């Protein structure tokens, strides 16, 4: 995979100062994603081209524990396009090799670093998930002239049509550090995928790379969602100061962290309840990608942690999030990931200190809810059960949520506070539990809090 940067102007070889890479040398860099090499195929007084070549070993990709290359039970872990395309692997190489250039620092040529340059940047074999012209829609609002050329599946068989890979040429007058930050951020956005687990640190990377241009981009919401892998708990942490909010100081808008997301508040509330219960052995039913499991594992209070989900894909994601393959056998003994369902009678889940159903019950068909109640409260019989679920009354305060609709397309129902209270009383009386009700999130005076929680203790 190859990226070239061409600068046309007086003393063009000064591009080497801006990139902090000597035009007279071929310079390799060992990265955890492969070997990156910087070289200059063209150096004249008027024109200079720097090239970044990233070579990836397909076998090393499989062995690298930090790189996601498909699921454990699929061949795409071994057979993929990563060695040949400019994807998030190239984005990592850009960030490592040109980190100083991306910051805009250059002691030798500070006036050049602060000046827009006539640049031509070529990106080879970029995987693009979007309609034709999608790459143009991303770069054109930033001031680039974009030439986006689809790559055919096979030039010998034109009837096969074009692949999802394109060659992109960007031409424009731009600060070099802005150009590098835009490419760094938009490469994974175009593919709508990343080769590594997206953690909270990605929010900071997004804000640093997007400062000064993402704030006003017409597709900023989509860019944020794709860069953060559509993880709502992270996208909610990114917000903008707009002129209407009264906090504008006359400077350009800046990316800032938003107030704590509701999902974070739920995690904190569940952990608080588990500590109050004295829980040491806990089951997270419907664990999904492992957000709660990660919190539980980082807390030595919990000696035995089980995550269950019906989806093998979600269990794979949870395993990656916990980085279980990197742990010692002793560390792994604390965590088990099991394919199971909250409606199954599963002997492996019996007699734990606590079972957590965090945003799970609303995904169950109403006619199957009795099976969940029987399997969890009647068969598994934990000492305690912690349940969180949306408060349907609060939905009217979400301006983009149509009236009568649910917060998630997979929700089968959402309870009002009265309906949740009725369910709590029924469970407690039927299965011999005492129950306590709590609220999570900022409460409205009339409609209550966005999330409601019940803590059941076996009598």
TIBALO-516293 format. One record per residue (C-alpha): residue in three letters; x negated, y, z negated. Coordinates in pm, whole numbers. Layout:
% TIBALO-516293
ALA  X  Y  Z
...
***
This chain:
% TIBALO-516293
UNK  0  0  0
UNK  -137  337  102
UNK  -78  706  28
UNK  -268  976  215
UNK  -286  1346  126
UNK  -406  1591  391
UNK  -491  1953  316
UNK  -542  2204  599
UNK  -708  2533  509
UNK  -1039  2710  445
UNK  -1298  2498  265
UNK  -1063  2204  295
UNK  -1306  1968  123
UNK  -1223  2149  -201
UNK  -933  1904  -213
UNK  -1187  1679  -385
UNK  -1215  1928  -673
UNK  -836  1938  -714
UNK  -810  1558  -716
UNK  -1125  1526  -931
UNK  -1258  1267  -686
UNK  -1578  1318  -485
UNK  -1516  1315  -106
UNK  -1861  1161  -55
UNK  -1783  843  -247
UNK  -1555  542  -228
UNK  -1425  507  -583
UNK  -1246  194  -711
UNK  -1038  188  -1031
UNK  -935  -129  -1216
UNK  -569  -103  -1321
UNK  -337  -354  -1485
UNK  -141  -360  -1158
UNK  -441  -416  -929
UNK  -738  -227  -789
UNK  -687  132  -672
UNK  -945  282  -436
UNK  -982  650  -349
UNK  -1165  737  -28
UNK  -1169  1020  226
UNK  -1122  912  589
UNK  -1147  1274  709
UNK  -1355  1563  570
UNK  -1414  1880  770
UNK  -1429  2250  689
UNK  -1068  2298  804
UNK  -905  1964  722
UNK  -950  1702  450
UNK  -763  1377  391
UNK  -773  1176  68
UNK  -637  821  64
UNK  -523  609  -230
UNK  -520  239  -149
UNK  -368  -2  -401
UNK  -451  -370  -362
UNK  -244  -613  -565
UNK  -321  -981  -622
UNK  2  -1179  -604
UNK  -126  -1439  -853
UNK  -228  -1171  -1102
UNK  124  -1030  -1084
UNK  266  -1361  -1205
UNK  9  -1387  -1485
UNK  47  -1028  -1603
UNK  277  -1025  -1906
UNK  344  -653  -1870
UNK  490  -678  -1518
UNK  846  -784  -1438
UNK  865  -981  -1116
UNK  1206  -1143  -1131
UNK  1359  -1381  -1381
UNK  1207  -1697  -1522
UNK  1441  -1917  -1321
UNK  1400  -1752  -980
UNK  1143  -1777  -702
UNK  1117  -1399  -665
UNK  880  -1411  -962
UNK  631  -1570  -720
UNK  744  -1463  -373
UNK  800  -1090  -333
UNK  695  -778  -144
UNK  498  -610  -427
UNK  151  -644  -268
UNK  264  -474  51
UNK  494  -183  -34
UNK  464  157  -204
UNK  683  94  -507
UNK  664  172  -879
UNK  325  -3  -876
UNK  195  279  -660
UNK  360  528  -892
UNK  157  386  -1181
UNK  -162  408  -973
UNK  -92  774  -892
UNK  -36  851  -1259
UNK  -357  681  -1367
UNK  -597  786  -1090
UNK  -472  1143  -1040
UNK  -357  1222  -1395
UNK  -568  1539  -1424
UNK  -460  1658  -1080
UNK  -95  1604  -1178
UNK  -146  1831  -1479
UNK  -266  2112  -1249
UNK  -600  2153  -1427
UNK  -914  2231  -1223
UNK  -1196  2426  -1388
UNK  -1404  2442  -1069
UNK  -1128  2580  -843
UNK  -856  2720  -1075
UNK  -729  2969  -816
UNK  -683  2688  -561
UNK  -500  2470  -812
UNK  -260  2758  -875
UNK  -200  2823  -503
UNK  47  2651  -266
UNK  -142  2442  -9
UNK  -53  2329  341
UNK  -8  1958  282
UNK  84  1651  482
UNK  153  1343  269
UNK  219  1001  417
UNK  378  716  220
UNK  356  377  387
UNK  617  100  361
UNK  842  255  99
UNK  1135  35  -12
UNK  1447  253  -4
UNK  1779  146  -153
UNK  2022  388  5
UNK  2185  500  325
UNK  1971  616  621
UNK  1824  954  537
UNK  1822  889  163
UNK  1453  976  125
UNK  1513  1299  318
UNK  1794  1392  78
UNK  1549  1360  -211
UNK  1250  1550  -72
UNK  1411  1810  155
UNK  1565  2016  -130
UNK  1213  2048  -272
UNK  1091  2234  36
UNK  945  1946  239
UNK  995  1877  607
UNK  1063  1504  603
UNK  1001  1249  878
UNK  1161  924  770
UNK  1092  634  1010
UNK  1262  296  944
UNK  1040  -10  981
UNK  1197  -290  1188
UNK  1215  -642  1052
UNK  1008  -759  1350
UNK  907  -542  1644
UNK  916  -853  1866
UNK  1285  -903  1785
UNK  1451  -559  1803
UNK  1798  -713  1774
UNK  1720  -795  1411
UNK  1740  -424  1336
UNK  1564  -215  1076
UNK  1454  -329  732
UNK  1503  -134  409
UNK  1142  -12  430
UNK  1049  326  575
UNK  738  527  651
UNK  772  877  506
UNK  575  1182  615
UNK  610  1498  407
UNK  494  1830  549
UNK  509  2155  355
UNK  339  2425  152
UNK  331  2313  -209
UNK  125  2318  -528
UNK  -70  1994  -526
UNK  27  1900  -880
UNK  397  1954  -798
UNK  363  1732  -491
UNK  198  1452  -691
UNK  458  1469  -971
UNK  744  1456  -722
UNK  605  1148  -550
UNK  523  984  -885
UNK  884  1019  -1001
UNK  1069  958  -674
UNK  894  638  -562
UNK  1077  420  -819
UNK  1393  627  -765
UNK  1399  542  -393
UNK  1369  172  -468
UNK  1601  193  -769
UNK  1377  -51  -955
UNK  1071  -68  -1177
UNK  822  -347  -1227
UNK  804  -299  -1604
UNK  1048  -274  -1893
UNK  1186  77  -1925
UNK  1131  201  -2280
UNK  1209  527  -2459
UNK  868  657  -2348
UNK  1006  685  -1994
UNK  1223  979  -2104
UNK  910  1176  -2184
UNK  749  1078  -1853
UNK  1061  1190  -1668
UNK  1064  1527  -1839
UNK  694  1588  -1776
UNK  702  1482  -1412
UNK  1029  1662  -1341
UNK  951  1992  -1514
UNK  993  2284  -1277
UNK  1181  2107  -997
UNK  1415  1837  -1124
UNK  1625  2088  -1321
UNK  1767  2241  -1002
UNK  1766  1937  -775
UNK  2116  1873  -631
UNK  2080  1499  -705
UNK  1926  1534  -1049
UNK  2187  1311  -1221
UNK  2126  1026  -978
UNK  1748  1068  -1005
UNK  1762  1051  -1384
UNK  1987  744  -1378
UNK  1768  555  -1132
UNK  1439  649  -1295
UNK  1568  532  -1633
UNK  1706  209  -1483
UNK  2069  315  -1540
UNK  2026  272  -1917
UNK  2283  508  -2060
UNK  2121  518  -2403
UNK  1820  683  -2235
UNK  1994  904  -1980
UNK  2194  1058  -2266
UNK  1865  1179  -2417
UNK  1795  1400  -2114
UNK  1977  1733  -2089
UNK  1928  2081  -1945
UNK  1945  2432  -2086
UNK  2184  2615  -1854
UNK  2265  2983  -1851
UNK  2614  2915  -1983
UNK  2500  2754  -2308
UNK  2362  3075  -2456
UNK  2013  2933  -2503
UNK  1862  3068  -2183
UNK  1565  3296  -2241
UNK  1529  3419  -1885
UNK  1267  3156  -1804
UNK  1322  2865  -1570
UNK  1543  2594  -1716
UNK  1350  2327  -1904
UNK  1426  1963  -1960
UNK  1491  1905  -2331
UNK  1598  1604  -2541
UNK  1972  1599  -2604
UNK  2126  1529  -2944
UNK  2108  1172  -3064
UNK  2306  939  -2838
UNK  2608  752  -2969
UNK  2438  421  -2896
UNK  2152  516  -3129
UNK  2401  611  -3398
UNK  2568  270  -3361
UNK  2236  90  -3401
UNK  2157  291  -3713
UNK  2502  224  -3861
UNK  2475  -151  -3802
UNK  2125  -168  -3951
UNK  2242  29  -4255
UNK  2531  -212  -4307
UNK  2302  -517  -4277
UNK  2063  -374  -4536
UNK  2352  -299  -4773
UNK  2468  -659  -4734
UNK  2124  -793  -4821
UNK  2103  -974  -4489
UNK  1792  -1174  -4400
UNK  1927  -1423  -4141
UNK  2136  -1255  -3871
UNK  2301  -1342  -3538
UNK  2355  -1075  -3273
UNK  2640  -1216  -3061
UNK  2654  -1069  -2713
UNK  2305  -928  -2757
UNK  2279  -805  -2395
UNK  1938  -655  -2319
UNK  1829  -675  -2681
UNK  1860  -318  -2813
UNK  1969  -436  -3159
UNK  1731  -735  -3152
UNK  1441  -496  -3100
UNK  1540  -298  -3410
UNK  1587  -615  -3614
UNK  1253  -760  -3507
UNK  1064  -444  -3601
UNK  1207  -467  -3955
UNK  1036  -735  -4171
UNK  1348  -754  -4389
UNK  1505  -988  -4134
UNK  1336  -1327  -4150
UNK  1548  -1512  -3892
UNK  1701  -1339  -3590
UNK  1921  -1500  -3326
UNK  2044  -1332  -3009
UNK  2315  -1494  -2798
UNK  2464  -1402  -2462
UNK  2656  -1582  -2188
UNK  2427  -1431  -1923
UNK  2082  -1589  -1864
UNK  1982  -1266  -1689
UNK  2055  -1063  -2003
UNK  1859  -1310  -2214
UNK  1564  -1269  -1977
UNK  1590  -892  -2017
UNK  1602  -929  -2395
UNK  1294  -1154  -2387
UNK  1108  -891  -2185
UNK  1219  -613  -2415
UNK  1090  -802  -2719
UNK  774  -903  -2527
UNK  809  -1253  -2668
UNK  554  -1398  -2428
UNK  286  -1178  -2581
UNK  356  -1284  -2941
UNK  188  -1551  -3144
UNK  378  -1871  -3224
UNK  426  -1751  -3581
UNK  577  -1420  -3468
UNK  806  -1597  -3220
UNK  946  -1818  -3495
UNK  1149  -1523  -3626
UNK  1349  -1486  -3303
UNK  1565  -1725  -3103
UNK  1752  -1644  -2782
UNK  2042  -1877  -2707
UNK  2290  -1895  -2423
UNK  2626  -1902  -2596
UNK  2954  -1715  -2623
UNK  3146  -1557  -2906
UNK  3438  -1782  -2809
UNK  3232  -2108  -2832
UNK  3223  -2340  -3136
UNK  2846  -2348  -3165
UNK  2684  -2549  -3446
UNK  2358  -2355  -3403
UNK  2524  -2038  -3533
UNK  2683  -2165  -3854
UNK  2626  -2034  -4207
UNK  2408  -1730  -4132
UNK  2400  -1431  -4364
UNK  2562  -1208  -4103
UNK  2697  -1207  -3749
UNK  2704  -880  -3555
UNK  2958  -813  -3279
UNK  2840  -471  -3158
UNK  3061  -348  -2872
UNK  3160  -708  -2787
UNK  3525  -772  -2876
UNK  3656  -526  -2616
UNK  3492  -734  -2341
UNK  3705  -1037  -2430
UNK  4040  -1099  -2261
UNK  4321  -1036  -2513
UNK  4446  -1393  -2472
UNK  4094  -1520  -2559
UNK  4056  -1303  -2866
UNK  4201  -1572  -3094
UNK  3925  -1809  -2977
UNK  3663  -1551  -3077
UNK  3823  -1505  -3417
UNK  3834  -1881  -3476
UNK  3475  -1946  -3364
UNK  3318  -1657  -3557
UNK  3526  -1628  -3876
UNK  3664  -1981  -3895
UNK  3382  -2202  -3762
UNK  3051  -2013  -3791
UNK  3160  -1878  -4132
UNK  2883  -1624  -4193
UNK  2868  -1447  -4527
UNK  2941  -1121  -4344
UNK  3051  -998  -4002
UNK  2983  -649  -3866
UNK  3204  -532  -3578
UNK  3187  -209  -3377
UNK  3427  -111  -3100
UNK  3539  210  -2923
UNK  3815  426  -3063
UNK  4057  461  -2772
UNK  4205  783  -2910
UNK  3870  961  -2871
UNK  3867  890  -2495
UNK  4073  1200  -2418
UNK  3774  1411  -2524
UNK  3557  1273  -2243
UNK  3624  1517  -1954
UNK  3511  1278  -1678
UNK  3715  983  -1805
UNK  4053  956  -1628
UNK  4355  937  -1853
UNK  4442  581  -1954
UNK  4110  432  -1838
UNK  3845  254  -2044
UNK  3488  366  -2116
UNK  3337  70  -1931
UNK  3471  -118  -1625
UNK  3426  -452  -1805
UNK  3636  -355  -2107
UNK  3956  -559  -2128
UNK  4115  -336  -2391
UNK  4029  -57  -2634
UNK  4195  -20  -2973
UNK  4334  289  -3139
UNK  4247  335  -3506
UNK  4581  191  -3612
UNK  4540  -113  -3388
UNK  4190  -174  -3521
UNK  4316  -146  -3879
UNK  4590  -400  -3804
UNK  4332  -644  -3660
UNK  4105  -599  -3964
UNK  4389  -682  -4206
UNK  4486  -988  -4001
UNK  4131  -1125  -3993
UNK  4072  -1067  -4364
UNK  4393  -1240  -4470
UNK  4360  -1532  -4226
UNK  3996  -1624  -4285
UNK  3931  -1512  -4644
UNK  3722  -1200  -4600
UNK  3724  -861  -4769
UNK  3693  -572  -4524
UNK  3560  -218  -4522
UNK  3619  31  -4240
UNK  3373  301  -4128
UNK  3336  557  -3849
UNK  3035  623  -3624
UNK  2959  950  -3446
UNK  3090  1305  -3479
UNK  3458  1282  -3567
UNK  3735  1495  -3421
UNK  3981  1628  -3679
UNK  4280  1472  -3504
UNK  4137  1187  -3293
UNK  3873  1046  -3523
UNK  3520  929  -3436
UNK  3416  782  -3099
UNK  3322  443  -3250
UNK  3487  248  -3529
UNK  3322  -20  -3742
UNK  3444  -294  -3973
UNK  3231  -480  -4229
UNK  3374  -815  -4336
UNK  3243  -992  -4650
UNK  3341  -1352  -4714
UNK  3547  -1373  -5033
***
